[in-house]
Amino acid sequence: MSNLLNLASNSLFPLLVLPLLYWGFNFPRRQPKKTNLTFYVHDYLTGHDTSAVTVAGKDGHTTSVLHFGTLVAVDDPVTEGPDPKSKEIGRAQGMYINSQLDGKGLHLVFSVIFTDGEYKGSTLEIQGADIFAMKEREFSVVSGTGYFRFVKGYGIMTTEMLDIPNLRGILKLDITVKHY
């Protein structure tokens, strides 16, 4: 301890520390990259191409997704365009729960896993509310892997197609993220 005090009282100490402080505050920091993405999620609870299933609810797995408390597991195709025949670039895997008492809102928690294209092998972690009666809904991008390490961002979700009687929908996701 006495050696530190002697060093601090030494007149050379500021000459040693000031350049280090200057370098620390002025060293160029790596700026994050900004990436904008647009893709489509096809969420089908019925049909030959079902990609989402009810796993729990008031009446068990037969509860409608339109009822409060219903939990749905998803493995939805992610495509470049809104057409179901558009090129598949990934999967949206996770779950959502109807979390609004009147049944008109979901809470989403899922991963977008890129399986093709520029971001193949990378993921984005999505979380947020989906009040599906609204034209546009904003959600959070809370994490990512691969190309999207240390990501943070947001997205705007719009409904391209919604067939409530058959519980089928296509969602457009416009995402903006910053990452290193």
C-alpha positions as CSV (number, residue, x, y, z in Angstrom):
1,M,0.0,0.0,0.0
2,S,2.8,2.4,0.8
3,N,4.3,1.8,-2.7
4,L,1.0,2.9,-4.3
5,L,1.0,6.1,-2.2
6,N,4.6,6.8,-3.1
7,L,3.8,6.3,-6.7
8,A,0.8,8.6,-6.6
9,S,2.8,11.3,-4.9
10,N,5.6,11.0,-7.4
11,S,5.5,13.8,-9.9
12,L,5.9,11.3,-12.8
13,F,2.5,9.6,-12.0
14,P,0.4,12.2,-13.9
15,L,2.7,11.9,-16.8
16,L,2.1,8.2,-16.9
17,V,-1.6,8.3,-16.3
18,L,-2.7,11.2,-18.5
19,P,-1.7,9.6,-21.8
20,L,-3.6,6.4,-20.8
21,L,-6.7,8.4,-20.0
22,Y,-6.5,10.3,-23.2
23,W,-6.1,7.1,-25.2
24,G,-9.0,5.5,-23.3
25,F,-11.4,8.3,-24.0
26,N,-10.4,9.0,-27.6
27,F,-9.7,5.5,-28.9
28,P,-12.0,4.8,-31.9
29,R,-14.8,2.5,-30.8
30,R,-16.4,0.0,-33.1
31,Q,-19.7,1.4,-34.3
32,P,-22.6,-1.0,-34.5
33,K,-24.0,-2.1,-37.9
34,K,-27.6,-1.3,-38.7
35,T,-29.6,-4.0,-40.6
36,N,-33.1,-3.7,-41.9
37,L,-35.1,-6.9,-42.7
38,T,-38.5,-7.6,-44.1
39,F,-39.9,-11.1,-44.1
40,Y,-43.2,-12.9,-43.8
41,V,-44.4,-15.4,-41.1
42,H,-47.1,-17.9,-42.1
43,D,-49.1,-18.9,-39.0
44,Y,-51.6,-21.7,-39.7
45,L,-53.6,-23.4,-37.0
46,T,-55.6,-25.5,-39.5
47,G,-55.1,-27.2,-42.9
48,H,-52.7,-29.7,-44.4
49,D,-49.8,-27.2,-43.6
50,T,-50.6,-26.6,-40.0
51,S,-47.6,-24.9,-38.3
52,A,-49.1,-23.9,-34.9
53,V,-51.0,-26.0,-32.3
54,T,-52.9,-25.1,-29.1
55,V,-51.2,-26.8,-26.2
56,A,-53.1,-25.4,-23.2
57,G,-56.1,-23.4,-22.4
58,K,-59.3,-23.2,-20.3
59,D,-60.7,-26.3,-22.2
60,G,-57.3,-28.0,-22.7
61,H,-55.7,-28.2,-26.1
62,T,-59.1,-27.7,-27.8
63,T,-59.4,-24.2,-26.5
64,S,-59.5,-21.5,-29.3
65,V,-56.5,-19.2,-29.7
66,L,-59.1,-16.4,-29.5
67,H,-59.7,-17.1,-25.8
68,F,-57.8,-15.6,-22.9
69,G,-55.1,-17.9,-21.5
70,T,-54.6,-20.1,-24.5
71,L,-51.0,-21.2,-25.2
72,V,-49.9,-22.0,-28.7
73,A,-46.6,-23.6,-29.9
74,V,-45.4,-22.5,-33.3
75,D,-43.0,-23.7,-36.0
76,D,-44.1,-21.3,-38.7
77,P,-42.4,-20.9,-42.1
78,V,-40.6,-17.6,-42.7
79,T,-40.5,-16.5,-46.3
80,E,-39.1,-13.7,-48.5
81,G,-42.6,-12.7,-49.7
82,P,-46.2,-13.0,-48.7
83,D,-47.1,-15.7,-51.1
84,P,-47.0,-19.2,-49.4
85,K,-44.9,-20.4,-52.4
86,S,-42.3,-17.7,-51.8
87,K,-38.8,-18.9,-51.0
88,E,-38.5,-20.1,-47.4
89,I,-35.6,-18.5,-45.5
90,G,-36.3,-19.7,-42.0
91,R,-38.6,-20.8,-39.3
92,A,-40.3,-18.9,-36.5
93,Q,-40.2,-21.2,-33.5
94,G,-41.6,-20.6,-30.0
95,M,-45.0,-19.7,-28.5
96,Y,-47.6,-17.2,-28.0
97,I,-50.3,-16.9,-25.4
98,N,-53.6,-15.0,-25.5
99,S,-52.9,-12.6,-22.7
100,Q,-55.7,-10.1,-23.0
101,L,-58.9,-10.7,-21.0
102,D,-61.1,-9.9,-24.0
103,G,-59.1,-12.4,-26.2
104,K,-57.9,-9.7,-28.7
105,G,-54.2,-9.7,-27.8
106,L,-51.3,-12.1,-27.7
107,H,-47.9,-12.1,-26.1
108,L,-45.2,-13.5,-28.5
109,V,-41.9,-15.2,-27.6
110,F,-40.2,-16.9,-30.5
111,S,-36.9,-17.3,-32.4
112,V,-36.5,-16.5,-36.1
113,I,-34.1,-19.2,-37.2
114,F,-32.6,-18.4,-40.6
115,T,-32.1,-21.6,-42.6
116,D,-31.3,-20.1,-46.0
117,G,-29.9,-16.9,-47.5
118,E,-27.5,-14.3,-46.3
119,Y,-28.2,-14.9,-42.6
120,K,-28.3,-18.7,-42.7
121,G,-27.4,-20.1,-39.3
122,S,-28.2,-16.9,-37.4
123,T,-31.2,-16.2,-35.2
124,L,-33.3,-13.3,-33.9
125,E,-35.2,-13.5,-30.6
126,I,-38.6,-11.7,-30.7
127,Q,-40.7,-10.7,-27.8
128,G,-43.7,-8.5,-27.4
129,A,-47.4,-7.8,-27.6
130,D,-49.5,-8.5,-30.6
131,I,-52.9,-6.8,-30.4
132,F,-53.9,-8.4,-33.7
133,A,-56.9,-6.1,-34.3
134,M,-54.5,-3.2,-34.8
135,K,-53.1,-2.5,-38.3
136,E,-49.5,-2.2,-37.0
137,R,-47.9,-3.6,-33.9
138,E,-44.4,-2.9,-32.5
139,F,-42.3,-5.6,-30.8
140,S,-38.8,-6.0,-29.4
141,V,-35.8,-7.8,-30.8
142,V,-34.1,-8.8,-27.6
143,S,-31.2,-10.9,-28.7
144,G,-29.6,-12.9,-31.5
145,T,-26.9,-15.2,-32.6
146,G,-24.4,-15.6,-35.5
147,Y,-24.6,-12.5,-37.7
148,F,-26.9,-10.9,-35.1
149,R,-24.7,-11.2,-32.0
150,F,-25.3,-8.5,-29.4
151,V,-28.3,-7.3,-31.4
152,K,-31.0,-5.0,-30.1
153,G,-33.8,-3.5,-32.1
154,Y,-37.5,-3.4,-32.8
155,G,-39.9,-4.5,-35.5
156,I,-43.3,-3.5,-36.9
157,M,-45.7,-6.3,-37.6
158,T,-48.6,-5.9,-40.0
159,T,-51.2,-8.4,-41.0
160,E,-51.0,-9.4,-44.7
161,M,-53.8,-11.9,-44.5
162,L,-56.1,-13.0,-41.7
163,D,-58.6,-15.8,-42.0
164,I,-60.2,-15.9,-38.5
165,P,-62.8,-18.6,-39.3
166,N,-59.9,-21.0,-40.4
167,L,-57.3,-19.5,-37.9
168,R,-54.7,-18.8,-40.6
169,G,-52.7,-15.7,-41.0
170,I,-49.7,-14.2,-42.8
171,L,-47.7,-11.5,-41.0
172,K,-45.2,-9.1,-42.4
173,L,-42.3,-8.2,-40.1
174,D,-40.2,-5.1,-40.8
175,I,-37.3,-5.3,-38.4
176,T,-34.5,-2.8,-37.6
177,V,-31.6,-4.0,-35.5
178,K,-28.2,-2.7,-34.4
179,H,-25.4,-5.3,-33.8
180,Y,-21.7,-5.8,-34.0
